[in-house]
Amino acid sequence: MTLSARLALSRGTFALDVEFTVPAGSVLALLGPNGSGKSTVLGSLAGLLPVHGADVTLAGRQLVGPGVDLPPHERRIGLLSQDALLFPHLSAVDNVAFAPRSAGQSRARAREAALRWLTEVDAAEFAKRRPGQLSGGQQQRVAIARALASSPELLLLDEPFAALDVDSAPAIRGLLRRVLREGPTTVLVTHDPLDALALADHVAVLAGGRIVERGPTREVLGAPRTAFTARIAGLNLVAGVATEDGLRTASGEVITGLPAPDVVVGQAAVAVFEPSAVSVYPHDGEHHGSPRNTVEVTVAGLEPHGPVIRLRVAGGPPWAAGLSADLTPAAVADLELEPGSPVTLSVKAATVAVHPAAD
Ligand SMILES: Nc1ncnc2c1ncn2[C@@H]1O[C@H](COP(=O)(O)OP(=O)(O)OP(=O)(O)O)[C@@H](O)[C@H]1O
């Protein structure tokens, strides 16, 4: 079910011109600033926007090309947006059964398939409720089941967690991660680097209608090459293998943190923390108290970063390369920091989020 797309179109003064391939069964995250064209890409793939000079093939079928422009319902594409957009007058199970019914399945078989999908997304208990009787998170589960019940060859996810509260978003993210493992080829639009890290094999960063960075998710977000990616990724990220309470890096150091519920011990994981969560001490300084990760490094550089000074490190073990810490100008003065100063970095375990890395 490989997706191969070349899209060109204009919307007023905005021009989109992109080309990308999403290998069968994998997830591509589209990142980019507001107005960079992410939704336009999804709309073009779904057949909701006219495109010119475009060529889109999905699983070898031409969706758009010379003389071809399949209507949306013939593209075998599922779309999930930030709002669940369920039919308000239908129960959860009837919402999910709608797609198989439309595809010509009998009422009984469509209902059976719908119940299977509702079970898959842990929503079977809501089967008989209407959307108005469900929370936002529960509605989104039903919407995921509905999108998958249509057996799409391509799934388009448009900010699927944006409308959810902070309590339900991680559970839905975990759920999507699970269903996408065996799921269809997927294009995900998100503003959140954690979504990309948790779900996407590859990312493409859009700016002004063009792809400016692309590659495996961790490579792109771990080593940003544009200001946008550096800002959205504005995070320290250490890759390794999940342990009970954090992860172990390739060179054997242990990073202690707070594993997300879907982290599996022994599998690839990333520890993510803000530069502002990193405290800086002289080598012989005191840094006791709550559980912390500490590492001895050397100051590579100090540069203004908004109201704070961003310290970048050199030296230390391999995983510490490129870490950054934000300090107040007063702290930089008090510690007499300058390039070459030896320092100890300390990161409270409670500020380190450990997430599964994309498979
Ligand atoms: N109906 C329209 N007519 C003309 N221009 C449009 C229309 N819709 C969007 N645009 C323009 O197309 C460009 C890309 O918009 P798009 O919604 O794809 O960006 P986006 O990356 O999804 O942004 P956001 O993150 O804010 O959702 C923008 O410059 C926008 O102004």
The ligand as an SDF file (V2000), in Angstrom:
LIG
                    3D

 31 33  0  0  0  0  0  0  0  0999 V2000
   -9.4660   28.4260    0.8440 N   0  0  0  0  0  0  0  0  0  0  0  0
   -8.2780   29.0030    0.6860 C   0  0  0  0  0  0  0  0  0  0  0  0
   -8.0770   29.9690   -0.2510 N   0  0  0  0  0  0  0  0  0  0  0  0
   -6.8970   30.5400   -0.4190 C   0  0  0  0  0  0  0  0  0  0  0  0
   -5.8080   30.2430    0.2980 N   0  0  0  0  0  0  0  0  0  0  0  0
   -5.9400   29.3200    1.2540 C   0  0  0  0  0  0  0  0  0  0  0  0
   -7.1720   28.6670    1.4980 C   0  0  0  0  0  0  0  0  0  0  0  0
   -6.9720   27.7860    2.5080 N   0  0  0  0  0  0  0  0  0  0  0  0
   -5.6910   27.9100    2.8710 C   0  0  0  0  0  0  0  0  0  0  0  0
   -5.0620   28.8200    2.1250 N   0  0  0  0  0  0  0  0  0  0  0  0
   -3.6530   29.2170    2.2060 C   0  0  0  0  0  0  0  0  0  0  0  0
   -2.8650   28.0780    1.9580 O   0  0  0  0  0  0  0  0  0  0  0  0
   -1.7150   28.0860    2.7810 C   0  0  0  0  0  0  0  0  0  0  0  0
   -1.5430   26.7450    3.4370 C   0  0  0  0  0  0  0  0  0  0  0  0
   -2.5970   26.5130    4.3500 O   0  0  0  0  0  0  0  0  0  0  0  0
   -2.7360   25.1580    5.1560 P   0  0  0  0  0  0  0  0  0  0  0  0
   -4.0470   25.2000    5.8820 O   0  0  0  0  0  0  0  0  0  0  0  0
   -2.4850   24.0090    4.2660 O   0  0  0  0  0  0  0  0  0  0  0  0
   -1.5350   25.2780    6.1770 O   0  0  0  0  0  0  0  0  0  0  0  0
   -1.2200   24.3880    7.4600 P   0  0  0  0  0  0  0  0  0  0  0  0
    0.2180   24.0680    7.3890 O   0  0  0  0  0  0  0  0  0  0  0  0
   -2.1740   23.2440    7.5350 O   0  0  0  0  0  0  0  0  0  0  0  0
   -1.4970   25.4200    8.6120 O   0  0  0  0  0  0  0  0  0  0  0  0
   -2.0270   25.2340   10.1120 P   0  0  0  0  0  0  0  0  0  0  0  0
   -0.9120   24.5970   10.8780 O   0  0  0  0  0  0  0  0  0  0  0  0
   -2.2680   26.6220   10.5510 O   0  0  0  0  0  0  0  0  0  0  0  0
   -3.2670   24.3940   10.0490 O   0  0  0  0  0  0  0  0  0  0  0  0
   -1.8690   29.2400    3.7420 C   0  0  0  0  0  0  0  0  0  0  0  0
   -1.0160   30.2800    3.3260 O   0  0  0  0  0  0  0  0  0  0  0  0
   -3.3010   29.6370    3.6170 C   0  0  0  0  0  0  0  0  0  0  0  0
   -3.4300   31.0280    3.7700 O   0  0  0  0  0  0  0  0  0  0  0  0
  1  2  1  0
  2  3  1  0
  2  7  2  0
  3  4  2  0
  4  5  1  0
  5  6  2  0
  6  7  1  0
  6 10  1  0
  7  8  1  0
  8  9  2  0
  9 10  1  0
 10 11  1  0
 11 12  1  0
 11 30  1  0
 12 13  1  0
 13 14  1  0
 13 28  1  0
 14 15  1  0
 15 16  1  0
 16 17  2  0
 16 18  1  0
 16 19  1  0
 19 20  1  0
 20 21  2  0
 20 22  1  0
 20 23  1  0
 23 24  1  0
 24 25  2  0
 24 26  1  0
 24 27  1  0
 28 29  1  0
 28 30  1  0
 30 31  1  0
M  END
$$$$
